[in-house]
Amino acid sequence: MSDDLFLDSFRKLLDGLGADPWPELSASGFLDVLRPEAVGGAGLDLSGLFPLAFETGRRAAPPAIVQTLLARLVDPEALDCADAAPVLAAGGVPAETARALCAAADAAVMAGAVDALQAMTLDYASTRRQFGREISKFQAIQHQIAVMAEEVMAARMAAETALMGAPLEVSVAAAAVAKLRCGEAALVCSGVAHAVHGAIGVSAEHALHRYTGALHRLRLSHGGEAWWARRLGEWTLSQREDAATLARSL
């Protein structure tokens, strides 16, 4: 199956999930894609996980699919796992690796969520009219949307860079960059999205607050920006290379 067909099947699965998504997710086989082919999985590496995590983040309040995928690396019966780190650690994965892997996966979900925020904000700004024209025509709104676009792209690049190679060989430093950068992007993009949407964004019937609420929870999961900034700083100081060389190595 080609990558496009694989991802398209996953999108259709996400869009068709019911109130109890887990029987359908289990039957689909997607929960085992990271497991080796020898035990019934697909042997997917982290670069293959990224688009799945990204698409999951683009849905409002999705089930805990990505963390469950990670937990099933060591526990094939894991289901509806909100935090894979303790499951991985109990299965013999070093605690630092488990945390970095979960943080990098969270970053990819966040990258998908801010991408969805950007699409929602662009659509709203193009249809909402004030003073006889769409608010997207106002320079102040255009500036905010431009800032959001920069943050969305930076988040995606950071998350995609962290998800490379075998799952249990994740780079702690790259995971730190991804979680830190995606957390910063989540903060900026949430603010811009709510500023452009105004009061409608916090109303119960609008989906915006579901995305921004999830983003703020993900910012804190497996370490917030301050925690990972400190971890990244410690790693940088422990290396002999200059900052530019270290950045290129990531």
C-alpha positions in Angstrom: 0.0 0.0 0.0 1.4 3.4 -0.9 1.9 6.1 1.7 -0.9 8.2 0.3 -3.4 5.3 0.5 -2.2 4.4 4.0 -2.7 7.9 5.2 -6.0 8.3 3.4 -7.3 5.1 5.1 -6.2 6.5 8.5 -8.0 9.8 7.8 -11.2 8.0 6.8 -10.9 5.9 10.0 -10.6 9.0 12.2 -13.5 10.7 10.5 -15.8 7.7 10.9 -15.1 6.9 14.6 -18.2 6.6 16.8 -18.8 7.3 20.5 -16.7 4.2 21.5 -13.8 4.3 19.0 -11.7 1.5 20.4 -13.4 -1.6 18.9 -13.1 0.0 15.5 -9.5 1.1 16.1 -8.5 -2.3 17.3 -10.1 -4.0 14.3 -8.4 -1.6 11.9 -4.9 -2.8 12.7 -3.6 0.8 13.0 -2.9 0.4 16.7 -0.1 -2.1 16.0 1.6 -0.2 13.1 4.8 0.4 15.2 5.1 -3.2 16.3 7.5 -5.5 14.3 6.0 -7.3 11.3 7.1 -10.6 12.9 4.5 -10.1 15.6 1.7 -8.9 13.4 2.6 -5.2 13.2 3.7 -3.0 10.3 7.2 -2.2 11.5 6.6 1.5 11.0 9.4 3.8 12.1 9.0 7.3 13.6 8.9 9.1 10.3 5.9 6.9 9.4 4.3 7.8 12.8 4.5 11.5 12.2 1.7 11.9 9.6 -0.6 9.7 11.8 0.1 11.9 14.8 -0.3 15.0 12.8 -3.7 13.9 11.3 -4.8 12.9 14.8 -4.0 16.4 16.1 -6.1 18.0 13.3 -9.2 16.4 14.9 -11.0 18.0 17.8 -10.7 15.9 21.0 -9.4 12.7 19.3 -9.0 9.5 21.4 -5.6 8.7 22.8 -4.5 6.9 19.6 -0.9 8.0 19.4 0.0 7.3 23.1 -1.7 3.9 22.7 0.4 3.2 19.6 3.5 3.8 21.7 2.3 1.7 24.6 1.7 -1.2 22.4 5.4 -1.4 21.6 5.8 -3.2 24.9 2.2 -4.1 25.8 0.2 -5.5 22.8 -3.0 -5.4 24.8 -2.8 -1.7 25.7 -5.9 0.3 24.9 -7.1 3.9 25.5 -3.7 4.8 27.0 -3.5 8.5 27.8 0.2 8.3 28.9 2.5 5.6 27.4 5.6 6.6 29.4 4.9 4.5 32.5 3.9 1.6 30.3 7.1 1.8 28.3 9.2 2.1 31.4 7.5 -0.9 32.9 8.3 -2.8 29.8 12.0 -2.1 30.2 12.4 1.1 28.1 14.7 3.6 29.9 12.7 6.3 31.6 14.5 9.1 29.7 13.8 7.4 26.3 10.2 6.7 27.2 9.6 10.3 28.1 11.4 11.7 25.1 9.4 9.4 22.7 6.1 10.4 24.3 7.0 14.1 24.2 8.0 13.9 20.5 4.7 12.2 19.7 2.8 14.9 21.6 4.7 17.5 19.6 3.5 16.0 16.4 -0.1 16.0 17.6 0.3 19.6 18.6 1.7 20.4 15.1 -1.5 19.0 13.6 -3.7 20.9 16.0 -2.1 24.3 15.3 -2.4 23.5 11.6 -6.1 22.9 12.1 -6.3 26.2 14.1 -4.7 28.0 11.1 -7.3 26.6 8.7 -10.2 27.5 11.0 -8.9 31.0 11.5 -8.3 31.6 7.8 -11.8 30.4 7.0 -13.4 32.5 9.7 -11.5 35.7 8.7 -12.5 35.2 5.1 -16.2 35.0 5.9 -16.7 37.3 8.9 -17.5 40.8 7.8 -17.1 44.0 9.7 -17.5 47.6 8.4 -18.6 46.2 5.0 -15.7 43.9 4.3 -14.2 40.6 5.4 -11.9 41.0 8.4 -9.1 39.2 6.5 -8.8 42.5 4.6 -7.7 44.4 7.7 -3.9 44.7 8.1 -4.0 43.9 11.8 -5.7 40.6 11.1 -3.3 39.8 8.2 -0.4 40.4 10.5 -1.7 38.0 13.1 -2.4 35.3 10.5 1.1 35.7 9.1 2.6 35.2 12.6 0.4 32.1 13.0 1.6 30.7 9.6 5.2 31.1 10.8 4.5 29.3 14.0 2.6 26.5 12.3 5.5 25.8 9.9 8.1 25.9 12.7 6.1 23.5 14.8 5.7 21.0 12.0 9.4 21.2 11.1 10.5 20.7 14.7 8.1 17.8 15.3 9.0 16.1 12.0 12.7 16.3 12.8 12.2 14.7 16.2 10.3 11.7 14.7 13.1 9.9 12.8 14.5 6.4 13.1 13.4 3.5 15.2 10.9 4.3 18.0 13.2 3.4 20.9 16.2 5.2 19.4 14.5 8.6 19.6 16.9 11.5 20.1 16.3 13.2 23.5 17.7 16.4 22.3 15.5 16.5 19.2 12.5 15.6 21.3 13.4 18.5 23.6 13.5 20.9 20.7 10.2 19.6 19.3 8.3 19.8 22.5 9.6 23.2 23.4 9.0 24.7 19.9 5.6 23.2 19.5 4.6 24.4 23.0 5.6 27.9 22.0 3.7 27.6 18.8 0.6 26.4 20.6 0.7 29.4 22.9 1.0 31.9 20.1 -1.5 30.2 17.7 -4.1 29.8 20.4 -3.9 33.5 21.2 -4.2 34.5 17.6 -7.0 32.1 16.9 -9.1 33.4 19.8 -8.3 37.0 19.0 -9.5 36.6 15.4 -12.6 34.6 16.3 -13.6 36.8 19.2 -16.3 35.6 21.6 -17.6 32.9 19.2 -14.4 30.9 19.9 -15.2 30.2 23.5 -18.9 29.4 22.9 -19.9 25.8 23.6 -21.1 25.2 20.0 -17.8 26.2 18.4 -14.9 23.8 18.1 -12.1 26.3 18.6 -12.0 26.0 22.4 -11.7 22.2 22.1 -8.5 22.6 20.0 -7.0 25.2 22.2 -7.9 23.4 25.4 -6.2 20.2 24.1 -3.2 22.2 23.0 -2.7 23.7 26.5 -3.0 20.2 28.1 -0.4 18.9 25.6 1.9 21.7 26.4 2.2 20.4 30.0 2.2 16.6 29.1 5.6 14.9 29.5 7.2 18.3 30.5 6.3 21.8 29.5 8.5 24.4 27.7 10.5 25.3 30.8 11.3 21.7 31.6 12.5 20.9 28.1 14.4 24.2 27.7 16.4 23.3 30.8 17.0 19.7 29.5 18.1 21.1 26.2 20.4 23.6 27.9 22.0 20.9 30.0 22.6 18.8 26.9 24.1 21.8 25.0 26.5 22.6 27.8 27.7 18.9 28.0 28.8 19.0 24.3 32.1 20.2 22.9 30.7 21.6 19.6 29.6 25.1 19.1 25.9 26.0 19.0 25.6 26.1 15.2 27.2 22.6 14.8 24.8 21.2 17.5 21.8 22.8 15.8 22.8 21.2 12.5 23.3 17.8 14.2 19.6 17.9 15.2 
